[in-house]
Structures are given as structure tokens and as C-alpha cells.
Amino acid sequence: MPTEQKSADERVWDCATGVQNLLRNRASGRYYTRVMVDGRRRMQSLQTARWSIAKLRHADAMAKAQRQRRGVVRVGTGNGLMGDLLDRLLKDYEANTARADRSKQTLRSTIERLESHWQKCHGVELRAMKPSRITLDQARDFANYLHGQARHQQNKAKKSKFGYKASTVNTTLEVMHRVLRIGVESGALPAVPFDLNPVIGGPLRKPELQNKLRLPSSAQMKAVFIEMRRVPDAENLTEMRNYLVDRGAESAEFAELMAYSGARRGEAEVFDWADDLPDWIVVRGTKTATSRAREVPKIPALRELLERMRARRASIGRNVTGRVFTIKDCREGLEAACKRAGVERLTHHSLRHFFATICIEAGVDIPTISRWMGHADGGVLAMKTYGHLRREHSIAAAAKVSTA
């Protein structure tokens, strides 16, 4: 190492702590552990400026690093334990920059659930087990335990409850299955001892019934939008009438934009006039940190809506630059309008479903609809959600085919 670099390091780090690889940052006074990770040295903060506490935390950090290095060796030689494989899965997942932070946190929570309840169910620590010791019966018993006996608190509730819902059980078993597949790839076991399909017991892969979409017709939806713009006549509302008219109109426009473009609530909220292009609009994804903007072509209803929106704003002296909406949602206006129009309650997401439905009825294929709606799975979710509509449309179309 060059002399200049050494002197720079010495100005930053105080190595005279009396403990090997325990360093103190001269600027902050906090202690750090210097560890070797994947062949590279890195500084791990011990979150303290007290030497006595830092010494204990340093010992824990060094022991953990040593366990991880041994785990990497075991996985590489085909002798990895379940804990080694879990660490490998989490490390690879967190290193993937395409994964959202929320997705990574979900995996961490699932692994914690898996480890905690496996020990409660079977009386042994999962991390210390060899993958070859996992059996089909253990997986079946664990699924049943999670579904019926596992005690947990949901959403910070004061009281705990017994049993996770089927989707949570499925997710937990799926993570375990992925870990065991890593074991197969590394040579730790010849094959995964259980499959996720068909059902092996408990709620594993238990189909969760999805409520059939119940959406209004196009005529009913237009009636809802009319009701959203309606302002009741009342003497005490005279002074606020102009404000309420503008508010109702903007709320209806917010709902119509979602219904005719498939935009999510957050995407409609950030819609900008610069995103209104001649033949399509740009919908800027807001669902996750990695969501991308997408182009949605203007169907006739959307084109007519945007023209009306521009004309209305111009008539009251509002600019047509920058953010289109001053509101963040239209829930209250939508629910009240549904009651007045005699239509079953609609949500923001119902409007998104409505867009997919009218596109299917117009003959648009599901992969295309999936792209317009910002799905990244090529149409899997759309087919699952709207497949029955596609079949109904196909049957109706087939009835029109004639050989005459």
C-alpha cells in the first residue's frame, strides 16, 4: 500500500484498540469491525462509541463472519446445512438490484417465520439440520402446524391468534422449497423431498377462491361519473357551490382516467400534462421503487376525456401544465356516487378492473392488456384475474361464426 494511502487511513482509523480487527473512527468515535466478505475487506459498524460494548459486539461479529465463511465452504463442497442454504438464498436475493426493498423485507420475514415455527413444530433448530434430513412427512406436519396451531400477532394486534392463512403457509413452504433446490444444486441432497404441486397436506397450494369480478356496465359506469359531478342544491351551499362543482368534476375526472387507462391510484395522482401525448399517455409507475413508466394508447373514451379536461380547465382559468390533479384520490366521491346511482360499491382498483374488462370485450389480447396495465409477468396475473371474461368473450364471438 502506498505511503500516502497509509497515512490517510491512519488519519481516519485508530487501530490501537487492543483487539485485532477492532477499529475506531477518529471523526465519529464509533467502533467498527473489519471483516473479510467474499474476498474483500469491509467495515461493519458496531453502533457504539464505548469500548467495552464494542469489544463484545466485535466478538459476535467476528464469530458470525467465521460461521458465514464456513457455511460458504460447506455449500461449495456439498455439505451445507439448512442455515448455510438460507443465508445463500437471502444473500443472492438481496444482491439482486432488480428486487424491490419491500420484496427483500418480505423474504427476511418469511425466513424468520420458517425458522421460528419449525423449531416449535419439530423441536429441532432448522439451521443446524442437514438438508437430507428434511422429509415429506415433516413438510406436511409443518404445513398443518402453520395453518392451525402456529401462534402469532397480526399487524401489531394486541392479541395473538392461531394459524396463518393459506397464502402465508404457501409462501413459507415455497421459500423452504427454494432453499432445498439450492441444496440439490450444490450437491447437499439428491432431490427435493417434497413438491409444491400436487397438494401434500395442510393448505400447501390450497386454492384460494377469488371473488368473481362484479363490475357495472359501461352505461352504469357513465351514470356513476355523472353522479360524481352532481352537487346537491342547498341554501347553505351557495357560497361554496363553485368550489364543490370544481371538486366534483376533478374527482370524476380522476376516476375516469383510471377507468379508461388502467392507471393505479398513485399513478393517476402523479399524472402530468406533459404525459399527454398525441396518441398515447405515459403512465409513471409508482407501485414499487423499481416500477417503470409505460405507454398506454388512447382509447376513444380516454381521448375524449382528456379533451374535456383541458377545455374545462381553460374555461376557469387554470393552467394545463404540470400536475393534472390537485387531489390524491376520489374514494369518497366514488362511493357516494355509487349509492346514488344504485351501483355496487366500487374502489379505485375496481376502475382498473373495468379498463381490463372493456379491453377484453373489444377483443384486445391479454398479453397486450397486461403490458398496458404495467404487469411484469407477461400476462400470468391478468389471465388469472380476467381469464373467465376472456372465455365468455370467446364463446360469444364463436356464436357469431357462420359457415353460410
C-alpha positions as CSV (number, residue, x, y, z in Angstrom):
1,M,0.0,0.0,0.0
2,P,1.4,3.4,-0.9
3,T,2.7,5.6,1.9
4,E,0.2,8.3,1.1
5,Q,-2.7,5.9,1.4
6,K,-1.4,4.5,4.7
7,S,-1.2,8.0,6.2
8,A,-4.7,8.8,5.0
9,D,-6.0,5.5,6.6
10,E,-4.3,6.3,9.8
11,R,-5.9,9.7,10.0
12,V,-9.3,8.1,9.6
13,W,-8.9,4.9,11.6
14,D,-7.5,4.3,15.1
15,C,-6.1,0.7,15.2
16,A,-4.7,0.9,18.7
17,T,-7.8,-0.6,20.4
18,G,-6.1,-3.6,21.8
19,V,-8.3,-6.0,19.9
20,Q,-7.4,-7.4,16.4
21,N,-9.6,-6.0,13.6
22,L,-11.5,-3.7,16.0
23,L,-11.0,-0.1,14.8
24,R,-12.3,3.3,15.9
25,N,-13.3,6.0,13.6
26,R,-11.5,9.1,14.7
27,A,-14.1,11.5,13.4
28,S,-17.2,9.9,14.9
29,G,-15.6,8.0,17.8
30,R,-17.6,4.9,16.8
31,Y,-16.1,1.4,16.6
32,Y,-16.1,-0.8,13.6
33,T,-15.2,-4.5,12.9
34,R,-13.0,-5.1,9.9
35,V,-14.2,-8.4,8.3
36,M,-13.5,-10.3,5.1
37,V,-16.6,-10.8,3.0
38,D,-16.3,-12.5,-0.4
39,G,-12.6,-11.9,-0.5
40,R,-13.0,-8.2,0.2
41,R,-12.4,-6.3,3.4
42,R,-15.3,-4.2,4.7
43,M,-16.0,-2.1,7.8
44,Q,-19.1,-3.1,9.8
45,S,-20.4,-0.5,12.3
46,L,-20.9,-1.7,15.8
47,Q,-23.2,1.2,16.6
48,T,-21.4,2.3,19.7
49,A,-18.6,4.6,20.9
50,R,-18.0,2.7,24.1
51,W,-15.0,0.3,24.0
52,S,-16.5,-2.2,26.5
53,I,-19.7,-2.6,24.4
54,A,-17.7,-2.6,21.1
55,K,-15.5,-5.4,22.3
56,L,-18.5,-7.7,23.0
57,R,-20.2,-6.8,19.7
58,H,-16.9,-7.2,17.8
59,A,-16.6,-10.8,19.2
60,D,-20.2,-11.5,18.0
61,A,-19.5,-10.0,14.5
62,M,-16.3,-12.0,14.1
63,A,-18.0,-15.2,15.2
64,K,-20.8,-14.6,12.7
65,A,-18.4,-13.8,9.9
66,Q,-16.5,-17.0,10.7
67,R,-19.7,-19.0,10.6
68,Q,-20.6,-17.5,7.3
69,R,-17.2,-18.3,5.8
70,R,-17.5,-21.9,7.0
71,G,-21.0,-22.0,5.5
72,V,-19.8,-20.8,2.1
73,V,-17.2,-23.6,2.2
74,R,-19.7,-26.2,3.2
75,V,-22.1,-25.1,0.4
76,G,-19.3,-25.2,-2.1
77,T,-18.3,-28.7,-1.1
78,G,-21.9,-30.0,-1.0
79,N,-22.0,-30.2,2.8
80,G,-24.1,-27.1,3.5
81,L,-26.6,-27.1,6.4
82,M,-30.0,-25.6,6.2
83,G,-28.7,-22.4,7.8
84,D,-26.0,-22.1,5.1
85,L,-28.5,-22.6,2.4
86,L,-30.9,-20.0,3.9
87,D,-28.0,-17.5,4.1
88,R,-27.1,-18.2,0.5
89,L,-30.7,-17.6,-0.7
90,L,-31.0,-14.3,1.3
91,K,-27.6,-13.1,0.1
92,D,-28.3,-13.7,-3.5
93,Y,-31.8,-12.2,-3.2
94,E,-30.5,-9.0,-1.5
95,A,-27.7,-8.6,-4.0
96,N,-30.3,-8.5,-6.9
97,T,-30.7,-4.8,-7.7
98,A,-33.9,-5.6,-9.6
99,R,-35.7,-6.7,-6.4
100,A,-37.7,-4.0,-4.5
101,D,-36.8,-3.3,-0.9
102,R,-40.3,-4.4,0.1
103,S,-39.7,-7.8,-1.6
104,K,-36.4,-8.3,0.2
105,Q,-38.1,-7.5,3.6
106,T,-40.8,-10.0,2.8
107,L,-38.2,-12.7,2.3
108,R,-36.5,-11.9,5.5
109,S,-39.8,-12.0,7.4
110,T,-40.6,-15.4,5.8
111,I,-37.3,-16.9,6.7
112,E,-37.7,-15.7,10.3
113,R,-41.2,-17.3,10.4
114,L,-39.8,-20.5,8.9
115,E,-37.0,-20.8,11.4
116,S,-39.1,-19.9,14.4
117,H,-42.1,-22.2,13.8
118,W,-40.0,-25.1,12.5
119,Q,-38.4,-25.4,15.9
120,K,-41.7,-25.1,17.7
121,C,-43.3,-27.7,15.4
122,H,-40.5,-30.3,15.4
123,G,-38.4,-29.4,18.4
124,V,-35.1,-29.0,16.4
125,E,-33.3,-26.0,15.1
126,L,-33.8,-25.8,11.3
127,R,-30.5,-24.0,10.7
128,A,-28.5,-26.9,12.2
129,M,-30.2,-29.6,10.1
130,K,-28.8,-31.3,7.1
131,P,-31.0,-30.8,4.0
132,S,-31.1,-34.6,3.6
133,R,-32.9,-34.9,6.9
134,I,-35.9,-33.0,5.7
135,T,-38.8,-35.4,4.8
136,L,-42.1,-35.3,3.1
137,D,-43.9,-36.0,6.4
138,Q,-42.1,-33.2,8.2
139,A,-43.1,-30.8,5.4
140,R,-46.7,-32.0,5.7
141,D,-46.8,-31.7,9.5
142,F,-45.2,-28.2,9.3
143,A,-47.8,-27.0,6.8
144,N,-50.6,-28.3,9.1
145,Y,-48.9,-26.7,12.1
146,L,-48.6,-23.3,10.4
147,H,-52.2,-23.4,9.3
148,G,-53.8,-24.5,12.6
149,Q,-51.5,-24.2,15.6
150,A,-48.9,-21.5,15.0
151,R,-49.4,-18.6,17.3
152,H,-48.7,-15.1,16.0
153,Q,-49.7,-11.5,16.2
154,Q,-51.0,-9.9,13.0
155,N,-50.5,-6.2,12.1
156,K,-49.3,-5.3,15.6
157,A,-52.6,-6.5,17.2
158,K,-52.7,-6.7,21.0
159,K,-54.0,-10.3,21.0
160,S,-52.3,-13.2,19.2
161,K,-54.2,-15.7,17.0
162,F,-53.7,-19.3,16.0
163,G,-53.0,-20.3,12.4
164,Y,-51.8,-18.4,9.4
165,K,-53.9,-18.0,6.3
166,A,-53.2,-20.4,3.4
167,S,-51.4,-17.9,1.3
168,T,-48.9,-17.3,4.1
169,V,-48.4,-21.0,4.6
170,N,-47.8,-21.4,0.9
171,T,-45.2,-18.6,0.8
172,T,-43.3,-20.1,3.7
173,L,-43.2,-23.6,2.2
174,E,-42.2,-22.1,-1.2
175,V,-39.2,-20.4,0.4
176,M,-38.2,-23.7,2.0
177,H,-38.6,-25.4,-1.3
178,R,-36.3,-22.9,-2.9
179,V,-33.7,-23.4,-0.2
180,L,-33.8,-27.2,-0.8
181,R,-33.4,-26.6,-4.5
182,I,-30.1,-24.7,-3.7
183,G,-29.1,-27.8,-1.7
184,V,-29.7,-30.0,-4.8
185,E,-27.7,-27.6,-7.0
186,S,-24.8,-27.7,-4.5
187,G,-24.9,-31.5,-4.1
188,A,-26.1,-31.5,-0.5
189,L,-29.0,-33.8,-1.3
190,P,-30.1,-35.7,-4.4
191,A,-33.6,-34.3,-4.8
192,V,-36.1,-32.1,-3.1
193,P,-38.1,-34.4,-0.8
194,F,-41.5,-32.8,-1.4
195,D,-43.2,-31.0,-4.3
196,L,-45.5,-28.0,-4.1
197,N,-47.9,-29.4,-6.6
198,P,-49.9,-31.6,-6.1
199,V,-51.0,-30.9,-2.6
200,I,-49.1,-32.8,0.0
201,G,-51.1,-31.9,3.1
202,G,-52.2,-28.9,5.0
203,P,-53.1,-25.8,3.0
204,L,-50.0,-26.1,0.8
205,R,-51.0,-25.0,-2.7
206,K,-54.6,-24.9,-1.4
207,P,-56.5,-22.9,-4.0
208,E,-57.9,-19.7,-2.5
209,L,-61.1,-18.8,-4.1
210,Q,-61.0,-15.5,-5.9
211,N,-64.1,-13.4,-5.9
212,K,-65.6,-13.1,-9.3
213,L,-65.4,-9.6,-10.6
214,R,-68.8,-7.9,-10.4
215,L,-68.4,-4.7,-12.4
216,P,-71.1,-2.3,-13.7
217,S,-71.8,-2.0,-17.4
218,S,-70.4,0.9,-19.4
219,A,-73.8,2.7,-19.1
220,Q,-73.8,2.2,-15.4
221,M,-70.3,3.4,-15.1
222,K,-71.1,6.6,-17.0
223,A,-74.0,7.1,-14.6
224,V,-71.6,6.9,-11.7
225,F,-69.4,9.5,-13.3
226,I,-72.4,11.8,-13.8
227,E,-73.3,11.4,-10.1
228,M,-69.8,12.3,-9.0
229,R,-70.2,15.6,-10.8
230,R,-73.6,16.3,-9.3
231,V,-73.7,18.9,-6.5
232,P,-76.9,19.0,-4.3
233,D,-78.9,22.2,-4.3
234,A,-79.0,23.7,-0.8
235,E,-79.1,27.3,0.5
236,N,-76.2,26.7,2.9
237,L,-74.0,25.6,-0.1
238,T,-74.5,28.7,-2.2
239,E,-71.2,30.3,-1.3
240,M,-69.3,27.0,-1.7
241,R,-71.0,25.9,-4.9
242,N,-68.3,26.8,-7.3
243,Y,-65.7,25.1,-5.2
244,L,-67.9,21.9,-4.9
245,V,-68.6,21.9,-8.6
246,D,-64.9,22.1,-9.4
247,R,-64.1,19.4,-6.8
248,G,-66.7,17.1,-8.0
249,A,-65.6,17.5,-11.6
250,E,-62.0,16.8,-10.7
251,S,-62.9,13.8,-8.7
252,A,-64.9,12.4,-11.6
253,E,-62.0,13.0,-14.0
254,F,-59.7,11.3,-11.6
255,A,-61.9,8.2,-11.7
256,E,-62.5,8.3,-15.4
257,L,-58.7,8.5,-16.1
258,M,-58.2,5.2,-14.1
259,A,-61.2,3.6,-15.8
260,Y,-60.1,4.4,-19.3
261,S,-56.3,3.9,-18.9
262,G,-55.9,1.2,-16.2
263,A,-53.7,3.5,-14.1
264,R,-53.4,2.8,-10.4
265,R,-54.4,5.4,-7.9
266,G,-50.9,6.5,-7.2
267,E,-50.2,6.6,-11.0
268,A,-53.2,8.8,-11.6
269,E,-52.2,11.1,-8.8
270,V,-48.8,11.9,-10.4
271,F,-50.2,12.2,-14.0
272,D,-48.7,15.3,-15.6
273,W,-49.9,17.2,-18.6
274,A,-46.5,16.5,-20.3
275,D,-47.5,12.8,-20.2
276,D,-50.5,13.5,-22.5
277,L,-49.1,12.8,-26.0
278,P,-50.9,12.7,-29.3
279,D,-51.8,9.0,-29.5
280,W,-51.0,7.7,-26.0
281,I,-50.3,8.7,-22.5
282,V,-47.3,8.0,-20.3
283,V,-48.3,6.3,-17.0
284,R,-45.5,6.6,-14.5
285,G,-45.3,3.5,-12.3
286,T,-45.4,4.2,-8.5
287,K,-46.1,0.7,-7.1
288,T,-42.5,0.0,-6.2
289,A,-39.2,1.8,-6.3
290,T,-38.3,-0.2,-9.5
291,S,-41.6,0.4,-11.3
292,R,-41.1,1.8,-14.8
293,A,-43.2,4.2,-16.9
294,R,-45.3,2.7,-19.6
295,E,-47.2,3.9,-22.7
296,V,-50.9,3.4,-22.9
297,P,-52.7,4.1,-26.2
298,K,-55.6,6.4,-26.0
299,I,-58.9,4.6,-26.4
300,P,-61.7,6.9,-27.7
301,A,-63.1,7.4,-24.2
302,L,-59.7,8.4,-22.8
303,R,-59.1,10.8,-25.7
304,E,-62.4,12.5,-25.3
305,L,-61.9,12.7,-21.5
306,L,-58.5,14.5,-21.9
307,E,-60.0,17.0,-24.3
308,R,-62.8,17.7,-21.9
309,M,-60.4,18.1,-19.0
310,R,-58.3,20.6,-21.0
311,A,-61.3,22.6,-22.1
312,R,-62.8,22.7,-18.5
313,R,-59.5,24.0,-17.0
314,A,-59.1,26.6,-19.7
315,S,-62.7,27.8,-19.1
316,I,-62.0,28.5,-15.4
317,G,-58.5,30.0,-16.0
318,R,-56.4,27.1,-14.8
319,N,-53.1,26.2,-16.4
320,V,-52.7,23.0,-18.3
321,T,-49.1,22.5,-17.3
322,G,-47.6,20.4,-14.5
323,R,-49.6,18.0,-12.4
324,V,-53.1,17.4,-13.7
325,F,-54.8,16.8,-10.4
326,T,-54.8,18.6,-7.1
327,I,-56.4,15.6,-5.3
328,K,-54.8,12.3,-4.3
329,D,-57.9,10.1,-4.6
330,C,-61.6,10.0,-5.3
331,R,-62.8,7.4,-2.9
332,E,-65.4,9.4,-1.0
333,G,-66.9,10.8,-4.2
334,L,-66.9,7.4,-5.9
335,E,-68.6,5.6,-3.1
336,A,-71.3,8.3,-2.6
337,A,-72.0,8.3,-6.4
338,C,-72.3,4.5,-6.4
339,K,-75.0,4.7,-3.8
340,R,-77.0,7.4,-5.7
341,A,-76.6,5.5,-9.0
342,G,-77.7,2.2,-7.4
343,V,-74.4,0.5,-8.3
344,E,-72.5,-1.9,-6.1
345,R,-69.6,-0.1,-4.3
346,L,-66.6,0.5,-6.4
347,T,-63.0,1.1,-5.3
348,H,-60.0,2.6,-7.1
349,H,-58.9,-0.8,-8.1
350,S,-62.4,-1.6,-9.5
351,L,-61.8,1.1,-12.1
352,R,-58.6,-0.6,-13.1
353,H,-60.5,-3.9,-13.5
354,F,-63.1,-2.0,-15.6
355,F,-60.4,-0.9,-18.0
356,A,-59.2,-4.5,-18.5
357,T,-62.8,-5.7,-18.9
358,I,-63.7,-3.2,-21.7
359,C,-60.4,-4.0,-23.5
360,I,-61.2,-7.7,-23.4
361,E,-64.7,-7.1,-24.6
362,A,-63.2,-5.1,-27.5
363,G,-61.0,-8.1,-28.5
364,V,-57.6,-7.0,-27.1
365,D,-55.4,-9.9,-26.2
366,I,-54.4,-10.5,-22.6
367,P,-50.6,-10.1,-23.0
368,T,-51.2,-6.6,-24.6
369,I,-53.6,-5.7,-21.8
370,S,-51.0,-6.9,-19.3
371,R,-48.4,-4.5,-20.7
372,W,-50.8,-1.6,-20.7
373,M,-51.6,-2.2,-17.0
374,G,-47.9,-2.4,-16.1
375,H,-47.7,-6.1,-15.2
376,A,-44.2,-7.6,-15.4
377,D,-45.3,-11.3,-15.8
378,G,-46.3,-11.3,-19.4
379,G,-50.0,-11.8,-18.7
380,V,-50.0,-14.5,-16.0
381,L,-51.8,-12.4,-13.4
382,A,-54.1,-10.9,-16.0
383,M,-55.1,-14.3,-17.2
384,K,-55.7,-15.5,-13.7
385,T,-57.8,-12.4,-12.9
386,Y,-59.7,-11.9,-16.2
387,G,-59.5,-15.4,-17.8
388,H,-63.2,-16.1,-17.2
389,L,-64.0,-12.8,-19.1
390,R,-61.8,-13.9,-22.0
391,R,-63.6,-17.3,-22.2
392,E,-67.0,-15.6,-22.1
393,H,-65.9,-13.2,-24.8
394,S,-64.6,-16.1,-26.9
395,I,-67.8,-18.1,-26.6
396,A,-69.9,-15.0,-27.6
397,A,-67.5,-14.4,-30.6
398,A,-67.7,-18.1,-31.6
399,A,-71.5,-17.9,-31.7
400,K,-71.2,-15.3,-34.5
401,V,-69.2,-17.6,-36.8
402,S,-71.2,-18.8,-39.7
403,T,-70.4,-21.2,-42.5
404,A,-73.2,-19.9,-44.7
